[in-house]
């Protein structure tokens, strides 16, 4: 069967921990979109692994596949694999030949374009890792794919076509001196050819490139269990998110089919699990109706939650904005993904507060609405309708994880039941700490 893990909010929901938890029952873990802008932290036996490209299942010894929906920086990929090997692991990672390659000029252009937007309200808060420009080239049919790195003649043809375009863009639009020492190699066909030919050779030597759809189809037909791992979250999906403050791909469940090569009838017959953080966090700009920023006391509360929850970007280190849980956002995500279940993380972070609130609905121009508007501008005009909950105390959360759901404080159980009832989906797990063992198991999606 298949299990698809989707972020239900704005990213940073703790998807990696659940992939790691349930990935023990999977044979193959597939990343189906995004690139090394998507940080995820996995804690195994008290040891922390910070990954941005290698699928989380690599820590559990599973086959990891970067699907054709991903954009791949080979340097990041090799760096993470080498580091895992240095730490005693032996990751088995395959890369779709149809996946697109992030090249140095993508990173240069990403940085200067975001800098050009920095004084406007269009800045998306990108990681400047070349993700957006690579997806632009993919859509513009001028991208270079993993399979191209394996054939020197094709690679040279691709580079000789696209690099002059990138050089002209950098020089004419952004007035960049591409021949200076800092950027020269990024726009040098010969340097790129030699460097990425060597990368292609290493990929081939390590047997990493695969025809992903065929590879995964054979795994599925053989009865192996497949887990699909999405990066970021539903509300920064390029189609279903708060455009333009979005990523450049589809983190939603539909992306698991297009980004892997397995059909929607295969993915759709499995479980689709939405990962929910018990409050809201966000790196980057854009509206956030339930944000805690309207008073000194709210900002102090946001600082407390941020520090307690470790709310700093895995990739960027930037402090995340904090808000109360937003139910209209979760209703939108449940519909867009077709969740069959959810996992709720970080209820321990809210323990001991004087108040716990949820954005139950919005008011927009005098009307109460229960889901997100289609345009970001209207979403920015929404005011949250808050629902208050009885706070719950600090407890020994490790003991709670061992004892099970009934050990969760009653007030926290009411909070969880409210979320489940509003979304009309069951809760499969509750995260009460960063380690895999600090999770309350309710249902295993592979047993459904």
N, C-alpha and C positions, 0 to 999 in steps of 0.2 A: 504494500500500500504506500501511499504518499502522505506526508505531513508537511504543511507549509506554514512557516513562521513569519508573521507580518507585524511590523510596528503599527500601532493603532493611532499614534499621535504625531509628534514632530521629530521622531528619532529619539535616541537615548533612553528607550524604555527598558533596557536590560535584556534585549533579545538573545545576546550571546550566552547568557547563563541558562536560558531555557533550551537553546539549541544544544548546549553542552549537556544539560540534564537528560533530555529525551533522545539526544543523539546517540546515547549508549545503546539504544534499541534500533538505530538505523545502520545500514550498511554503507550508504553513500550520503554525503551532505553536499548540497549544491547551492552555491551563491548564484543568484539569477540576475542581478543588476548591480549598478554602482561600481565604485573603484576603491582606491585607497584613501578616499575621503571619509569612509565609513568605519570609524573605530569601534571595536567591541572588545570588552575585557572579559576574560574567562579566568575563574579561580579554581584551581585543582589542588586539593589537599593543602590549602593555605598558600599555594604558589600562584602568583598572578601572571597571566599572559596577556599582553596587549597586542592585539592583531588589528590590522586595517584592511587586509586583502585575503590572506589565507582563511578559508572557511573554518568556523569555530570547531567543527568536529575533528580537526587535525590533532587537537590536544587529546582526544579520546582514541586516536589511532584509526579513525575512519578514513575512507577514501574521500577526498575533497575535490570538488569540481567547480571551476570558475566557468560559468556558462557563457553563451554567446551574447547575452544581454549585459555582460560586464565590460568595463574598460580597464585595461590591465597596464600598470606600470611595471615592466619586468624587473626593474631595479628593486622596487619595493618587494615584489614577490620573492626574488632570490634572497634579499636581506632577511625577510621573515623566515623563510625556510632554513637558511643557514643558522639563524639565531635559535630556532627550535632544535635543530640538530646539535648545536653547541650545548643545549640544555638537556640533552639526552633523549630527545624524541626523534622519531623517524617519520615525518609527515609524507603521506602519499597524495600529491596534489596534481590534478590534471587540468589542462586549460583548453577551452574550446578553440578550435582553429578559426572559428567565425568571430571570436571576441576581438574587439578593436584595441589597438595599442596606443597608450599615452606616450607621446614623443616629447622631447624637450621643448620644442616650439609651442606645444599646447600649454605647457606650464608657464612659459614666458608670457604668452598672450593672455592667459587667464589672469595672471597677476596685474598686468597693466590695464586690462579692461575693468577689473574690479576697482583698481585705483582710480580710474577715470570716473566710475560711478559713485565713488565714496562721498562726494559732496551732494548727492541727490538721494531721493527716497527709493531709488531702484537698486541700491546695493543689496545683493542677496546674501552677503556674509559667507562667500565661498571659502573653501580651504586653500584656494589657489594652487591646486594640484593638477590642473589641466583637465578636470572631468568634463566640464561643460564644453570647452572647445573640441574635445575628442568626440563627444556625442554630436556636436554640430557637423564635424567632418563625416561622421557616419551617416547622418541624414543627408548630407550634401554629396554623398557618393565619392568622396575623395579621401576616405580613411585608409589606414593600413591595418591589416588584421594579423593575428598570430600566425595564421597559415602563410602569409606573405613573407614572414621572416625566415621561413624554411626554404625558400627558393630565391637565390641571389638575383637572378634575372628579373623576377617579378618585383622584388623589393626595390631594385634600382629604378625600374620603370615608375613605380609608385612615387618614390622620393623625387625623381626628376620632374614629375608632374606637379606635386603638391608644394614642395619647398619654395619654388619661386613665387607662388601665390602667397605663402605665409610671409616671405621676406617683403613683398610689396605691401602687404597689409600692415606689417610692423613699421615699415619706413614711411609709407604715405599717409596712413590714418593716425598712427600713434607717434610718429616722428622719432622712432627708435633707431639708434645707430647699431644696426645688427652686426657690424663688423668689429665692435669693440670687444675687449677681452672677456667681458661677462657673458655676452650672448652669442658670440661668434659660432661656437660649435652647434648651437641649437638650429642654426639656419645654414649649416654647411652640409651639402649633399654627401660629400666624400666621407666626412667624419661620421655622419649618421649611418651611412651604408656599412662602414667597417664595424661600427659599434653594434648595430642591430643585426648584422649578419652573425656576429659572434654570439649574440643573445639567442638567435635562432638555433645555432649549433648546440648551445647548452640545453635549450628546451628539448631538442631532438635526442641528445645524448641521455637525458634523464627520462625519456619516454613520456613527456608531459602533454604534448598536443593530442587532442582527440576530436573526432567528429561527435560533438556532445550529444546531439539528439539520438544518434545511432548507439553511442556508448551507453547512455542512460536507458534507452529502450531495451537494450539487451539485459541490462541489470534488472529492470522492472519485470521483463518477461521471465527471467530466471527466478523470480520470487523474492528478490532482495527488497529491503525496505529503504525508501528514499525520503530524505528530508530536504526541503527547499528553504533556504535562508535568505530573507530579504534584508536589505540595508535601509537605513533611514526610516521614515514613517509615512503613513497614508497622507497626512496633511501637507507633506512636501513632495508628493507625487506630481510629476510634470502635468498630468491631465486632471487629477482629482484633488490637487492641493491648492494652497493659497498663492497662486501665481501672481507675480513673478518671483516670490520668495520661496522657490522650490528647488529641488534637485533636477537633474537632467534626464531622469529615467523613471521607470514605473515600479516603485516598491510594493504596490498593491498586488493582490494574489494573482491577478491576470498576468502580471509580469513573469510569474513562475513558468507559465507555458511558453510565452514568446521568448523568454530569456534562457530557456534550457533546451528547447527542441522537442519536448514532450507535449502532446496535445492537451487542450483544456479539458477534454473528457477524462484524461488520466489524472490530472491535477484535481479536477473538480470532484472526483469520486473519493478523494481522500479527506483528511481533516485540514481545516484552515484555522489556525490559532492566532488570535490577536493578542499581542503583548501590550499590557496597560501599565503605565506607571501610576501610582496612587495619587500623584499630583501632576502638575504639568511643568515641563522644562523645555527650554529652547535656546540654541545658539543661533545668533543672527538677528536680522531685522524683520520687520513686519508686525502686523497687529497681534495682540494676545489679550482677548477680552477679560480673562480671569487673572491677569498678571497682578502680582502683589507689589504695586509701586505707587499707590495713591496717597500714602502718608508715611511719616517716619516709622510708625509702628509696623506697617505692612512691609516696608523695606527691611526693617530689623528682622521680621519673621522670615522674609525671603533669604536674608543672609544666613539665618540659623539653619533653614532647610538646605540651603546650598552647601554649607559646610558639612552638615551631618550626612547628607546624601552624596557628597563628593561630586557635586554637579559642576564639573569642569570638563570641557571637551576632550575625549580620548586622543583625537588627532591634533587639535589646535591648542588645548590647554585653556581656552577661553572660558570665563565664568558663564554659566547658563542663566537665562532669565527664568524666574520661578512664578508659577501661578497655581491656583486651585484646579482640581480635576475639572475638565470641561466635558459634560455629557453630550451636548450637541455635536462636538467633535467625534466622540465615540460612536454616537448613533450613525453619523456619516460614514465612519470607518467600517462599522458592522455591515451596513448595506453595500458599500463599495467592494468589500472583500468576501462577503458571505461567510462570516465567522461561524464555525461550528462550536467554538469554545474560546475562552480567554484565560490568560494568566495575569494576575495582578501582582506587581512588584512594589517593593519599598513601603509597605504599610508600617514597617518598623521606624522609618524616618519620621512619620507623622506622630509617633507615640510621644506622649508627654506634653503635647501642645495644649494651650488654653482653649483653643478653638479649632474646629475642623469644618471646612465648608466645601461645597461642590457647586460649580456652575450648572444648575439643573436645566436652564433654558436661557434664551436671550430675549431682550426686547429690542425691536427694530422699528423705528418710526411709530411707536405706540402699539405695535403688534407683538404678541408673544410667539416665538418660533422655537422649535425643538431640534433643529438640525442646522448645519452651517449653510449660509447663503452661497450661491454659486460664484460670486465675485468677491475678491479680497477687499475691495473698497467697502462693500456693504458689511462684510464681516468686521471691518474696522469700526463701523458705526454701531455695532451691537454692544449692548450693555448686559452684563450677566445677571441672571436671576439666581441668587444664591440660596442654597438649602443647607441648613446647619445640622451637624451631627454631634452627638456626645463624644468628647475626646476619649481616647483610651490611654492607659498608663504604659510606662516602660515596664517590660518584663524580660525574662531571660529568653531571648528569641531563639537561641540555639536549642533550648529545651522545648520550645514550641515546635520547632521543626522536627524534633524527635517524636514528640507526643502526638502531633497531628492537629487537624482542624479544630477540634473541640478545645484545644489549649489556647487558641487565639482569643484575646479579650472580647467580651460580649459586644462592646461598642464597635470594635473593628469588624466583628462578624456582621453586625447590622449594616455597616458601611459597604462591605463586600456584597451582601445580599441585595442591597439597593442597586449596585452596579449591574449585577447579574440579572435582576428583574427588569431593569430599564432597557437592557440590551437584548433580553430574552435569549440569553446563551448561558450555558453552565460555566463555572469556574473550574479549570483543570489543575491549577497550581497557584500558590501564593508565595511570593518571594519575601523573606524576612531577614535577608542578609546577602552579601555578595557571593558567598561560596555556594557551590552546588548543593552541599549538605544543608544549607540554610534555606531550604525550600519545603513548604508544606505540600505534600503530594495529595491530590484529590482523585484525578483520573490520568491515566497514561493514554495519550492519543493513539498510540500504536496498538492499544488493546480495543479500540472502538470498532 
